[in-house]
Amino acid sequence: MKITGFEKYGTVRERLWALRRVRRLRPWRRADAGMVTSEYAMGIVAAVAFAVLLYQVVTSGQVKTELQEIVKRALSARM
């Protein structure tokens, strides 16, 4: 039998009341359910930085030329 300290209370109602009182006294811990505002902000900053980097790579001269070549080949292909 596990001793919880509530054995001195006789009825079920008294035990539940005592358990609720103890739970109010100690801080309630809950699982981390998601991100906080600062984590969302850091995620947005990282996403914007990645988008800027990707935009600069795609609009660079060599990549732009390669993409145009691919589009020209695709449009001139016979079906």
mmCIF file of the N, C-alpha and C atoms, coordinates in Angstrom:
data_MODEL
# 
_entry.id   MODEL 
# 
loop_
_atom_site.group_PDB 
_atom_site.id 
_atom_site.type_symbol 
_atom_site.label_atom_id 
_atom_site.label_alt_id 
_atom_site.label_comp_id 
_atom_site.label_asym_id 
_atom_site.label_entity_id 
_atom_site.label_seq_id 
_atom_site.pdbx_PDB_ins_code 
_atom_site.Cartn_x 
_atom_site.Cartn_y 
_atom_site.Cartn_z 
_atom_site.occupancy 
_atom_site.B_iso_or_equiv 
_atom_site.pdbx_formal_charge 
_atom_site.auth_seq_id 
_atom_site.auth_comp_id 
_atom_site.auth_asym_id 
_atom_site.auth_atom_id 
_atom_site.pdbx_PDB_model_num 
ATOM 1   N N  . MET A 1 1  ? 0.841   -1.189 0.000   1.00 0.00 ? 1  MET A N  1 
ATOM 2   C CA . MET A 1 1  ? 0.000   0.000  0.000   1.00 0.00 ? 1  MET A CA 1 
ATOM 3   C C  . MET A 1 1  ? 0.876   1.238  0.000   1.00 0.00 ? 1  MET A C  1 
ATOM 4   N N  . LYS A 1 2  ? 0.621   2.115  -0.928  1.00 0.00 ? 2  LYS A N  1 
ATOM 5   C CA . LYS A 1 2  ? 1.390   3.355  -1.027  1.00 0.00 ? 2  LYS A CA 1 
ATOM 6   C C  . LYS A 1 2  ? 0.803   4.395  -0.083  1.00 0.00 ? 2  LYS A C  1 
ATOM 7   N N  . ILE A 1 3  ? 1.637   5.002  0.722   1.00 0.00 ? 3  ILE A N  1 
ATOM 8   C CA . ILE A 1 3  ? 1.178   6.007  1.667   1.00 0.00 ? 3  ILE A CA 1 
ATOM 9   C C  . ILE A 1 3  ? 1.334   7.372  1.021   1.00 0.00 ? 3  ILE A C  1 
ATOM 10  N N  . THR A 1 4  ? 0.220   8.077  0.916   1.00 0.00 ? 4  THR A N  1 
ATOM 11  C CA . THR A 1 4  ? 0.229   9.374  0.246   1.00 0.00 ? 4  THR A CA 1 
ATOM 12  C C  . THR A 1 4  ? 0.072   10.536 1.191   1.00 0.00 ? 4  THR A C  1 
ATOM 13  N N  . GLY A 1 5  ? -0.237  10.272 2.450   1.00 0.00 ? 5  GLY A N  1 
ATOM 14  C CA . GLY A 1 5  ? -0.440  11.344 3.403   1.00 0.00 ? 5  GLY A CA 1 
ATOM 15  C C  . GLY A 1 5  ? -1.883  11.749 3.524   1.00 0.00 ? 5  GLY A C  1 
ATOM 16  N N  . PHE A 1 6  ? -2.776  11.109 2.772   1.00 0.00 ? 6  PHE A N  1 
ATOM 17  C CA . PHE A 1 6  ? -4.185  11.461 2.803   1.00 0.00 ? 6  PHE A CA 1 
ATOM 18  C C  . PHE A 1 6  ? -5.002  10.436 3.588   1.00 0.00 ? 6  PHE A C  1 
ATOM 19  N N  . GLU A 1 7  ? -4.328  9.485  4.246   1.00 0.00 ? 7  GLU A N  1 
ATOM 20  C CA . GLU A 1 7  ? -5.040  8.443  4.967   1.00 0.00 ? 7  GLU A CA 1 
ATOM 21  C C  . GLU A 1 7  ? -5.822  8.994  6.152   1.00 0.00 ? 7  GLU A C  1 
ATOM 22  N N  . LYS A 1 8  ? -5.409  10.131 6.669   1.00 0.00 ? 8  LYS A N  1 
ATOM 23  C CA . LYS A 1 8  ? -6.099  10.692 7.830   1.00 0.00 ? 8  LYS A CA 1 
ATOM 24  C C  . LYS A 1 8  ? -7.483  11.219 7.484   1.00 0.00 ? 8  LYS A C  1 
ATOM 25  N N  . TYR A 1 9  ? -7.753  11.426 6.193   1.00 0.00 ? 9  TYR A N  1 
ATOM 26  C CA . TYR A 1 9  ? -9.065  11.890 5.762   1.00 0.00 ? 9  TYR A CA 1 
ATOM 27  C C  . TYR A 1 9  ? -9.931  10.671 5.494   1.00 0.00 ? 9  TYR A C  1 
ATOM 28  N N  . GLY A 1 10 ? -11.109 10.658 6.048   1.00 0.00 ? 10 GLY A N  1 
ATOM 29  C CA . GLY A 1 10 ? -11.945 9.457  5.999   1.00 0.00 ? 10 GLY A CA 1 
ATOM 30  C C  . GLY A 1 10 ? -12.711 9.283  4.709   1.00 0.00 ? 10 GLY A C  1 
ATOM 31  N N  . THR A 1 11 ? -13.537 10.201 4.363   1.00 0.00 ? 11 THR A N  1 
ATOM 32  C CA . THR A 1 11 ? -14.413 10.006 3.218   1.00 0.00 ? 11 THR A CA 1 
ATOM 33  C C  . THR A 1 11 ? -13.712 10.380 1.913   1.00 0.00 ? 11 THR A C  1 
ATOM 34  N N  . VAL A 1 12 ? -14.305 9.942  0.850   1.00 0.00 ? 12 VAL A N  1 
ATOM 35  C CA . VAL A 1 12 ? -13.760 10.248 -0.481  1.00 0.00 ? 12 VAL A CA 1 
ATOM 36  C C  . VAL A 1 12 ? -13.791 11.751 -0.717  1.00 0.00 ? 12 VAL A C  1 
ATOM 37  N N  . ARG A 1 13 ? -14.858 12.390 -0.298  1.00 0.00 ? 13 ARG A N  1 
ATOM 38  C CA . ARG A 1 13 ? -14.974 13.834 -0.469  1.00 0.00 ? 13 ARG A CA 1 
ATOM 39  C C  . ARG A 1 13 ? -13.859 14.568 0.271   1.00 0.00 ? 13 ARG A C  1 
ATOM 40  N N  . GLU A 1 14 ? -13.541 14.132 1.460   1.00 0.00 ? 14 GLU A N  1 
ATOM 41  C CA . GLU A 1 14 ? -12.467 14.770 2.229   1.00 0.00 ? 14 GLU A CA 1 
ATOM 42  C C  . GLU A 1 14 ? -11.114 14.551 1.562   1.00 0.00 ? 14 GLU A C  1 
ATOM 43  N N  . ARG A 1 15 ? -10.918 13.353 1.013   1.00 0.00 ? 15 ARG A N  1 
ATOM 44  C CA . ARG A 1 15 ? -9.646  13.066 0.332   1.00 0.00 ? 15 ARG A CA 1 
ATOM 45  C C  . ARG A 1 15 ? -9.497  13.920 -0.932  1.00 0.00 ? 15 ARG A C  1 
ATOM 46  N N  . LEU A 1 16 ? -10.571 14.045 -1.699  1.00 0.00 ? 16 LEU A N  1 
ATOM 47  C CA . LEU A 1 16 ? -10.511 14.874 -2.902  1.00 0.00 ? 16 LEU A CA 1 
ATOM 48  C C  . LEU A 1 16 ? -10.252 16.331 -2.547  1.00 0.00 ? 16 LEU A C  1 
ATOM 49  N N  . TRP A 1 17 ? -10.902 16.811 -1.494  1.00 0.00 ? 17 TRP A N  1 
ATOM 50  C CA . TRP A 1 17 ? -10.692 18.191 -1.057  1.00 0.00 ? 17 TRP A CA 1 
ATOM 51  C C  . TRP A 1 17 ? -9.224  18.409 -0.664  1.00 0.00 ? 17 TRP A C  1 
ATOM 52  N N  . ALA A 1 18 ? -8.647  17.448 0.065   1.00 0.00 ? 18 ALA A N  1 
ATOM 53  C CA . ALA A 1 18 ? -7.250  17.573 0.487   1.00 0.00 ? 18 ALA A CA 1 
ATOM 54  C C  . ALA A 1 18 ? -6.311  17.533 -0.720  1.00 0.00 ? 18 ALA A C  1 
ATOM 55  N N  . LEU A 1 19 ? -6.609  16.675 -1.675  1.00 0.00 ? 19 LEU A N  1 
ATOM 56  C CA . LEU A 1 19 ? -5.773  16.582 -2.877  1.00 0.00 ? 19 LEU A CA 1 
ATOM 57  C C  . LEU A 1 19 ? -5.821  17.884 -3.671  1.00 0.00 ? 19 LEU A C  1 
ATOM 58  N N  . ARG A 1 20 ? -6.989  18.472 -3.811  1.00 0.00 ? 20 ARG A N  1 
ATOM 59  C CA . ARG A 1 20 ? -7.096  19.751 -4.520  1.00 0.00 ? 20 ARG A CA 1 
ATOM 60  C C  . ARG A 1 20 ? -6.322  20.843 -3.798  1.00 0.00 ? 20 ARG A C  1 
ATOM 61  N N  . ARG A 1 21 ? -6.377  20.836 -2.468  1.00 0.00 ? 21 ARG A N  1 
ATOM 62  C CA . ARG A 1 21 ? -5.663  21.840 -1.690  1.00 0.00 ? 21 ARG A CA 1 
ATOM 63  C C  . ARG A 1 21 ? -4.144  21.716 -1.878  1.00 0.00 ? 21 ARG A C  1 
ATOM 64  N N  . VAL A 1 22 ? -3.644  20.487 -1.893  1.00 0.00 ? 22 VAL A N  1 
ATOM 65  C CA . VAL A 1 22 ? -2.204  20.273 -2.087  1.00 0.00 ? 22 VAL A CA 1 
ATOM 66  C C  . VAL A 1 22 ? -1.799  20.687 -3.492  1.00 0.00 ? 22 VAL A C  1 
ATOM 67  N N  . ARG A 1 23 ? -2.615  20.389 -4.467  1.00 0.00 ? 23 ARG A N  1 
ATOM 68  C CA . ARG A 1 23 ? -2.278  20.757 -5.850  1.00 0.00 ? 23 ARG A CA 1 
ATOM 69  C C  . ARG A 1 23 ? -2.230  22.265 -6.033  1.00 0.00 ? 23 ARG A C  1 
ATOM 70  N N  . ARG A 1 24 ? -3.067  22.988 -5.312  1.00 0.00 ? 24 ARG A N  1 
ATOM 71  C CA . ARG A 1 24 ? -3.028  24.448 -5.405  1.00 0.00 ? 24 ARG A CA 1 
ATOM 72  C C  . ARG A 1 24 ? -1.778  25.025 -4.774  1.00 0.00 ? 24 ARG A C  1 
ATOM 73  N N  . LEU A 1 25 ? -1.230  24.337 -3.776  1.00 0.00 ? 25 LEU A N  1 
ATOM 74  C CA . LEU A 1 25 ? -0.064  24.852 -3.066  1.00 0.00 ? 25 LEU A CA 1 
ATOM 75  C C  . LEU A 1 25 ? 1.222   24.689 -3.873  1.00 0.00 ? 25 LEU A C  1 
ATOM 76  N N  . ARG A 1 26 ? 1.343   23.623 -4.621  1.00 0.00 ? 26 ARG A N  1 
ATOM 77  C CA . ARG A 1 26 ? 2.571   23.425 -5.407  1.00 0.00 ? 26 ARG A CA 1 
ATOM 78  C C  . ARG A 1 26 ? 2.347   23.888 -6.845  1.00 0.00 ? 26 ARG A C  1 
ATOM 79  N N  . PRO A 1 27 ? 3.386   24.383 -7.472  1.00 0.00 ? 27 PRO A N  1 
ATOM 80  C CA . PRO A 1 27 ? 3.213   24.874 -8.851  1.00 0.00 ? 27 PRO A CA 1 
ATOM 81  C C  . PRO A 1 27 ? 2.847   23.731 -9.787  1.00 0.00 ? 27 PRO A C  1 
ATOM 82  N N  . TRP A 1 28 ? 1.906   23.999 -10.624 1.00 0.00 ? 28 TRP A N  1 
ATOM 83  C CA . TRP A 1 28 ? 1.449   23.004 -11.593 1.00 0.00 ? 28 TRP A CA 1 
ATOM 84  C C  . TRP A 1 28 ? 2.379   22.980 -12.788 1.00 0.00 ? 28 TRP A C  1 
ATOM 85  N N  . ARG A 1 29 ? 2.869   21.813 -13.096 1.00 0.00 ? 29 ARG A N  1 
ATOM 86  C CA . ARG A 1 29 ? 3.769   21.671 -14.243 1.00 0.00 ? 29 ARG A CA 1 
ATOM 87  C C  . ARG A 1 29 ? 2.999   21.053 -15.385 1.00 0.00 ? 29 ARG A C  1 
ATOM 88  N N  . ARG A 1 30 ? 3.133   21.645 -16.531 1.00 0.00 ? 30 ARG A N  1 
ATOM 89  C CA . ARG A 1 30 ? 2.491   21.079 -17.704 1.00 0.00 ? 30 ARG A CA 1 
ATOM 90  C C  . ARG A 1 30 ? 3.545   20.893 -18.782 1.00 0.00 ? 30 ARG A C  1 
ATOM 91  N N  . ALA A 1 31 ? 3.250   20.012 -19.684 1.00 0.00 ? 31 ALA A N  1 
ATOM 92  C CA . ALA A 1 31 ? 4.172   19.739 -20.783 1.00 0.00 ? 31 ALA A CA 1 
ATOM 93  C C  . ALA A 1 31 ? 4.245   20.954 -21.702 1.00 0.00 ? 31 ALA A C  1 
ATOM 94  N N  . ASP A 1 32 ? 5.403   21.129 -22.331 1.00 0.00 ? 32 ASP A N  1 
ATOM 95  C CA . ASP A 1 32 ? 5.565   22.219 -23.285 1.00 0.00 ? 32 ASP A CA 1 
ATOM 96  C C  . ASP A 1 32 ? 4.736   21.892 -24.516 1.00 0.00 ? 32 ASP A C  1 
ATOM 97  N N  . ALA A 1 33 ? 3.701   22.678 -24.735 1.00 0.00 ? 33 ALA A N  1 
ATOM 98  C CA . ALA A 1 33 ? 2.747   22.363 -25.790 1.00 0.00 ? 33 ALA A CA 1 
ATOM 99  C C  . ALA A 1 33 ? 3.121   22.966 -27.140 1.00 0.00 ? 33 ALA A C  1 
ATOM 100 N N  . GLY A 1 34 ? 3.996   23.948 -27.176 1.00 0.00 ? 34 GLY A N  1 
ATOM 101 C CA . GLY A 1 34 ? 4.329   24.574 -28.449 1.00 0.00 ? 34 GLY A CA 1 
ATOM 102 C C  . GLY A 1 34 ? 5.339   25.678 -28.279 1.00 0.00 ? 34 GLY A C  1 
ATOM 103 N N  . MET A 1 35 ? 5.447   26.495 -29.302 1.00 0.00 ? 35 MET A N  1 
ATOM 104 C CA . MET A 1 35 ? 6.438   27.564 -29.267 1.00 0.00 ? 35 MET A CA 1 
ATOM 105 C C  . MET A 1 35 ? 5.855   28.813 -28.627 1.00 0.00 ? 35 MET A C  1 
ATOM 106 N N  . VAL A 1 36 ? 6.742   29.582 -28.036 1.00 0.00 ? 36 VAL A N  1 
ATOM 107 C CA . VAL A 1 36 ? 6.344   30.876 -27.490 1.00 0.00 ? 36 VAL A CA 1 
ATOM 108 C C  . VAL A 1 36 ? 6.591   31.943 -28.550 1.00 0.00 ? 36 VAL A C  1 
ATOM 109 N N  . THR A 1 37 ? 6.183   33.153 -28.275 1.00 0.00 ? 37 THR A N  1 
ATOM 110 C CA . THR A 1 37 ? 6.259   34.235 -29.253 1.00 0.00 ? 37 THR A CA 1 
ATOM 111 C C  . THR A 1 37 ? 7.687   34.475 -29.728 1.00 0.00 ? 37 THR A C  1 
ATOM 112 N N  . SER A 1 38 ? 8.649   34.429 -28.821 1.00 0.00 ? 38 SER A N  1 
ATOM 113 C CA . SER A 1 38 ? 10.037  34.672 -29.231 1.00 0.00 ? 38 SER A CA 1 
ATOM 114 C C  . SER A 1 38 ? 10.536  33.574 -30.175 1.00 0.00 ? 38 SER A C  1 
ATOM 115 N N  . GLU A 1 39 ? 10.080  32.341 -29.978 1.00 0.00 ? 39 GLU A N  1 
ATOM 116 C CA . GLU A 1 39 ? 10.486  31.266 -30.882 1.00 0.00 ? 39 GLU A CA 1 
ATOM 117 C C  . GLU A 1 39 ? 9.848   31.448 -32.260 1.00 0.00 ? 39 GLU A C  1 
ATOM 118 N N  . TYR A 1 40 ? 8.599   31.907 -32.295 1.00 0.00 ? 40 TYR A N  1 
ATOM 119 C CA . TYR A 1 40 ? 7.982   32.219 -33.583 1.00 0.00 ? 40 TYR A CA 1 
ATOM 120 C C  . TYR A 1 40 ? 8.755   33.329 -34.293 1.00 0.00 ? 40 TYR A C  1 
ATOM 121 N N  . ALA A 1 41 ? 9.153   34.347 -33.543 1.00 0.00 ? 41 ALA A N  1 
ATOM 122 C CA . ALA A 1 41 ? 9.894   35.463 -34.145 1.00 0.00 ? 41 ALA A CA 1 
ATOM 123 C C  . ALA A 1 41 ? 11.223  34.982 -34.711 1.00 0.00 ? 41 ALA A C  1 
ATOM 124 N N  . MET A 1 42 ? 11.925  34.139 -33.979 1.00 0.00 ? 42 MET A N  1 
ATOM 125 C CA . MET A 1 42 ? 13.212  33.617 -34.476 1.00 0.00 ? 42 MET A CA 1 
ATOM 126 C C  . MET A 1 42 ? 12.995  32.747 -35.715 1.00 0.00 ? 42 MET A C  1 
ATOM 127 N N  . GLY A 1 43 ? 11.917  31.980 -35.734 1.00 0.00 ? 43 GLY A N  1 
ATOM 128 C CA . GLY A 1 43 ? 11.608  31.165 -36.906 1.00 0.00 ? 43 GLY A CA 1 
ATOM 129 C C  . GLY A 1 43 ? 11.315  32.019 -38.127 1.00 0.00 ? 43 GLY A C  1 
ATOM 130 N N  . ILE A 1 44 ? 10.599  33.112 -37.933 1.00 0.00 ? 44 ILE A N  1 
ATOM 131 C CA . ILE A 1 44 ? 10.284  34.020 -39.047 1.00 0.00 ? 44 ILE A CA 1 
ATOM 132 C C  . ILE A 1 44 ? 11.545  34.688 -39.561 1.00 0.00 ? 44 ILE A C  1 
ATOM 133 N N  . VAL A 1 45 ? 12.411  35.119 -38.646 1.00 0.00 ? 45 VAL A N  1 
ATOM 134 C CA . VAL A 1 45 ? 13.678  35.750 -39.065 1.00 0.00 ? 45 VAL A CA 1 
ATOM 135 C C  . VAL A 1 45 ? 14.517  34.761 -39.864 1.00 0.00 ? 45 VAL A C  1 
ATOM 136 N N  . ALA A 1 46 ? 14.591  33.522 -39.413 1.00 0.00 ? 46 ALA A N  1 
ATOM 137 C CA . ALA A 1 46 ? 15.364  32.510 -40.134 1.00 0.00 ? 46 ALA A CA 1 
ATOM 138 C C  . ALA A 1 46 ? 14.758  32.234 -41.509 1.00 0.00 ? 46 ALA A C  1 
ATOM 139 N N  . ALA A 1 47 ? 13.436  32.176 -41.586 1.00 0.00 ? 47 ALA A N  1 
ATOM 140 C CA . ALA A 1 47 ? 12.778  31.925 -42.877 1.00 0.00 ? 47 ALA A CA 1 
ATOM 141 C C  . ALA A 1 47 ? 13.015  33.072 -43.852 1.00 0.00 ? 47 ALA A C  1 
ATOM 142 N N  . VAL A 1 48 ? 12.959  34.298 -43.369 1.00 0.00 ? 48 VAL A N  1 
ATOM 143 C CA . VAL A 1 48 ? 13.200  35.463 -44.234 1.00 0.00 ? 48 VAL A CA 1 
ATOM 144 C C  . VAL A 1 48 ? 14.646  35.480 -44.708 1.00 0.00 ? 48 VAL A C  1 
ATOM 145 N N  . ALA A 1 49 ? 15.578  35.167 -43.806 1.00 0.00 ? 49 ALA A N  1 
ATOM 146 C CA . ALA A 1 49 ? 16.996  35.124 -44.197 1.00 0.00 ? 49 ALA A CA 1 
ATOM 147 C C  . ALA A 1 49 ? 17.230  34.061 -45.266 1.00 0.00 ? 49 ALA A C  1 
ATOM 148 N N  . PHE A 1 50 ? 16.598  32.905 -45.103 1.00 0.00 ? 50 PHE A N  1 
ATOM 149 C CA . PHE A 1 50 ? 16.739  31.847 -46.103 1.00 0.00 ? 50 PHE A CA 1 
ATOM 150 C C  . PHE A 1 50 ? 16.123  32.269 -47.436 1.00 0.00 ? 50 PHE A C  1 
ATOM 151 N N  . ALA A 1 51 ? 14.979  32.948 -47.382 1.00 0.00 ? 51 ALA A N  1 
ATOM 152 C CA . ALA A 1 51 ? 14.336  33.411 -48.616 1.00 0.00 ? 51 ALA A CA 1 
ATOM 153 C C  . ALA A 1 51 ? 15.209  34.428 -49.342 1.00 0.00 ? 51 ALA A C  1 
ATOM 154 N N  . VAL A 1 52 ? 15.830  35.339 -48.605 1.00 0.00 ? 52 VAL A N  1 
ATOM 155 C CA . VAL A 1 52 ? 16.717  36.334 -49.223 1.00 0.00 ? 52 VAL A CA 1 
ATOM 156 C C  . VAL A 1 52 ? 17.912  35.643 -49.869 1.00 0.00 ? 52 VAL A C  1 
ATOM 157 N N  . LEU A 1 53 ? 18.495  34.686 -49.172 1.00 0.00 ? 53 LEU A N  1 
ATOM 158 C CA . LEU A 1 53 ? 19.638  33.944 -49.719 1.00 0.00 ? 53 LEU A CA 1 
ATOM 159 C C  . LEU A 1 53 ? 19.237  33.190 -50.982 1.00 0.00 ? 53 LEU A C  1 
ATOM 160 N N  . LEU A 1 54 ? 18.095  32.526 -50.934 1.00 0.00 ? 54 LEU A N  1 
ATOM 161 C CA . LEU A 1 54 ? 17.622  31.784 -52.107 1.00 0.00 ? 54 LEU A CA 1 
ATOM 162 C C  . LEU A 1 54 ? 17.343  32.722 -53.279 1.00 0.00 ? 54 LEU A C  1 
ATOM 163 N N  . TYR A 1 55 ? 16.754  33.873 -53.010 1.00 0.00 ? 55 TYR A N  1 
ATOM 164 C CA . TYR A 1 55 ? 16.479  34.853 -54.066 1.00 0.00 ? 55 TYR A CA 1 
ATOM 165 C C  . TYR A 1 55 ? 17.778  35.337 -54.718 1.00 0.00 ? 55 TYR A C  1 
ATOM 166 N N  . GLN A 1 56 ? 18.791  35.598 -53.901 1.00 0.00 ? 56 GLN A N  1 
ATOM 167 C CA . GLN A 1 56 ? 20.070  36.060 -54.451 1.00 0.00 ? 56 GLN A CA 1 
ATOM 168 C C  . GLN A 1 56 ? 20.733  34.986 -55.298 1.00 0.00 ? 56 GLN A C  1 
ATOM 169 N N  . VAL A 1 57 ? 20.620  33.735 -54.885 1.00 0.00 ? 57 VAL A N  1 
ATOM 170 C CA . VAL A 1 57 ? 21.215  32.649 -55.665 1.00 0.00 ? 57 VAL A CA 1 
ATOM 171 C C  . VAL A 1 57 ? 20.476  32.485 -56.996 1.00 0.00 ? 57 VAL A C  1 
ATOM 172 N N  . VAL A 1 58 ? 19.146  32.499 -56.932 1.00 0.00 ? 58 VAL A N  1 
ATOM 173 C CA . VAL A 1 58 ? 18.362  32.270 -58.149 1.00 0.00 ? 58 VAL A CA 1 
ATOM 174 C C  . VAL A 1 58 ? 18.520  33.426 -59.130 1.00 0.00 ? 58 VAL A C  1 
ATOM 175 N N  . THR A 1 59 ? 18.668  34.637 -58.653 1.00 0.00 ? 59 THR A N  1 
ATOM 176 C CA . THR A 1 59 ? 18.793  35.781 -59.558 1.00 0.00 ? 59 THR A CA 1 
ATOM 177 C C  . THR A 1 59 ? 20.237  36.073 -59.944 1.00 0.00 ? 59 THR A C  1 
ATOM 178 N N  . SER A 1 60 ? 21.173  35.262 -59.506 1.00 0.00 ? 60 SER A N  1 
ATOM 179 C CA . SER A 1 60 ? 22.562  35.478 -59.925 1.00 0.00 ? 60 SER A CA 1 
ATOM 180 C C  . SER A 1 60 ? 22.695  35.139 -61.414 1.00 0.00 ? 60 SER A C  1 
ATOM 181 N N  . GLY A 1 61 ? 23.732  35.661 -62.054 1.00 0.00 ? 61 GLY A N  1 
ATOM 182 C CA . GLY A 1 61 ? 23.902  35.522 -63.501 1.00 0.00 ? 61 GLY A CA 1 
ATOM 183 C C  . GLY A 1 61 ? 23.943  34.088 -63.992 1.00 0.00 ? 61 GLY A C  1 
ATOM 184 N N  . GLN A 1 62 ? 24.749  33.254 -63.386 1.00 0.00 ? 62 GLN A N  1 
ATOM 185 C CA . GLN A 1 62 ? 24.916  31.888 -63.864 1.00 0.00 ? 62 GLN A CA 1 
ATOM 186 C C  . GLN A 1 62 ? 23.643  31.072 -63.688 1.00 0.00 ? 62 GLN A C  1 
ATOM 187 N N  . VAL A 1 63 ? 23.009  31.165 -62.555 1.00 0.00 ? 63 VAL A N  1 
ATOM 188 C CA . VAL A 1 63 ? 21.787  30.395 -62.303 1.00 0.00 ? 63 VAL A CA 1 
ATOM 189 C C  . VAL A 1 63 ? 20.655  30.895 -63.190 1.00 0.00 ? 63 VAL A C  1 
ATOM 190 N N  . LYS A 1 64 ? 20.590  32.203 -63.379 1.00 0.00 ? 64 LYS A N  1 
ATOM 191 C CA . LYS A 1 64 ? 19.550  32.779 -64.236 1.00 0.00 ? 64 LYS A CA 1 
ATOM 192 C C  . LYS A 1 64 ? 19.703  32.280 -65.675 1.00 0.00 ? 64 LYS A C  1 
ATOM 193 N N  . THR A 1 65 ? 20.918  32.227 -66.155 1.00 0.00 ? 65 THR A N  1 
ATOM 194 C CA . THR A 1 65 ? 21.180  31.730 -67.508 1.00 0.00 ? 65 THR A CA 1 
ATOM 195 C C  . THR A 1 65 ? 20.797  30.257 -67.624 1.00 0.00 ? 65 THR A C  1 
ATOM 196 N N  . GLU A 1 66 ? 21.168  29.464 -66.637 1.00 0.00 ? 66 GLU A N  1 
ATOM 197 C CA . GLU A 1 66 ? 20.831  28.032 -66.662 1.00 0.00 ? 66 GLU A CA 1 
ATOM 198 C C  . GLU A 1 66 ? 19.315  27.820 -66.643 1.00 0.00 ? 66 GLU A C  1 
ATOM 199 N N  . LEU A 1 67 ? 18.609  28.582 -65.829 1.00 0.00 ? 67 LEU A N  1 
ATOM 200 C CA . LEU A 1 67 ? 17.154  28.449 -65.779 1.00 0.00 ? 67 LEU A CA 1 
ATOM 201 C C  . LEU A 1 67 ? 16.512  28.838 -67.114 1.00 0.00 ? 67 LEU A C  1 
ATOM 202 N N  . GLN A 1 68 ? 17.041  29.880 -67.741 1.00 0.00 ? 68 GLN A N  1 
ATOM 203 C CA . GLN A 1 68 ? 16.500  30.288 -69.049 1.00 0.00 ? 68 GLN A CA 1 
ATOM 204 C C  . GLN A 1 68 ? 16.748  29.209 -70.094 1.00 0.00 ? 68 GLN A C  1 
ATOM 205 N N  . GLU A 1 69 ? 17.914  28.571 -70.039 1.00 0.00 ? 69 GLU A N  1 
ATOM 206 C CA . GLU A 1 69 ? 18.226  27.473 -70.975 1.00 0.00 ? 69 GLU A CA 1 
ATOM 207 C C  . GLU A 1 69 ? 17.249  26.312 -70.785 1.00 0.00 ? 69 GLU A C  1 
ATOM 208 N N  . ILE A 1 70 ? 16.950  25.980 -69.526 1.00 0.00 ? 70 ILE A N  1 
ATOM 209 C CA . ILE A 1 70 ? 16.026  24.874 -69.246 1.00 0.00 ? 70 ILE A CA 1 
ATOM 210 C C  . ILE A 1 70 ? 14.638  25.198 -69.781 1.00 0.00 ? 70 ILE A C  1 
ATOM 211 N N  . VAL A 1 71 ? 14.190  26.421 -69.575 1.00 0.00 ? 71 VAL A N  1 
ATOM 212 C CA . VAL A 1 71 ? 12.861  26.821 -70.052 1.00 0.00 ? 71 VAL A CA 1 
ATOM 213 C C  . VAL A 1 71 ? 12.823  26.809 -71.582 1.00 0.00 ? 71 VAL A C  1 
ATOM 214 N N  . LYS A 1 72 ? 13.883  27.294 -72.232 1.00 0.00 ? 72 LYS A N  1 
ATOM 215 C CA . LYS A 1 72 ? 13.923  27.299 -73.712 1.00 0.00 ? 72 LYS A CA 1 
ATOM 216 C C  . LYS A 1 72 ? 13.865  25.881 -74.254 1.00 0.00 ? 72 LYS A C  1 
ATOM 217 N N  . ARG A 1 73 ? 14.644  24.959 -73.637 1.00 0.00 ? 73 ARG A N  1 
ATOM 218 C CA . ARG A 1 73 ? 14.619  23.570 -74.086 1.00 0.00 ? 73 ARG A CA 1 
ATOM 219 C C  . ARG A 1 73 ? 13.248  22.932 -73.883 1.00 0.00 ? 73 ARG A C  1 
ATOM 220 N N  . ALA A 1 74 ? 12.611  23.267 -72.775 1.00 0.00 ? 74 ALA A N  1 
ATOM 221 C CA . ALA A 1 74 ? 11.294  22.690 -72.493 1.00 0.00 ? 74 ALA A CA 1 
ATOM 222 C C  . ALA A 1 74 ? 10.252  23.208 -73.471 1.00 0.00 ? 74 ALA A C  1 
ATOM 223 N N  . LEU A 1 75 ? 10.334  24.504 -73.833 1.00 0.00 ? 75 LEU A N  1 
ATOM 224 C CA . LEU A 1 75 ? 9.358   25.078 -74.749 1.00 0.00 ? 75 LEU A CA 1 
ATOM 225 C C  . LEU A 1 75 ? 9.591   24.642 -76.200 1.00 0.00 ? 75 LEU A C  1 
ATOM 226 N N  . SER A 1 76 ? 10.831  24.347 -76.552 1.00 0.00 ? 76 SER A N  1 
ATOM 227 C CA . SER A 1 76 ? 11.114  23.968 -77.931 1.00 0.00 ? 76 SER A CA 1 
ATOM 228 C C  . SER A 1 76 ? 11.078  22.466 -78.137 1.00 0.00 ? 76 SER A C  1 
ATOM 229 N N  . ALA A 1 77 ? 10.789  21.703 -77.135 1.00 0.00 ? 77 ALA A N  1 
ATOM 230 C CA . ALA A 1 77 ? 10.737  20.243 -77.257 1.00 0.00 ? 77 ALA A CA 1 
ATOM 231 C C  . ALA A 1 77 ? 9.489   19.845 -78.050 1.00 0.00 ? 77 ALA A C  1 
ATOM 232 N N  . ARG A 1 78 ? 9.676   18.802 -78.884 1.00 0.00 ? 78 ARG A N  1 
ATOM 233 C CA . ARG A 1 78 ? 8.559   18.300 -79.679 1.00 0.00 ? 78 ARG A CA 1 
ATOM 234 C C  . ARG A 1 78 ? 7.823   17.212 -78.888 1.00 0.00 ? 78 ARG A C  1 
ATOM 235 N N  . MET A 1 79 ? 6.518   17.222 -79.081 1.00 0.00 ? 79 MET A N  1 
ATOM 236 C CA . MET A 1 79 ? 5.720   16.203 -78.395 1.00 0.00 ? 79 MET A CA 1 
ATOM 237 C C  . MET A 1 79 ? 5.266   15.141 -79.346 1.00 0.00 ? 79 MET A C  1 
# 
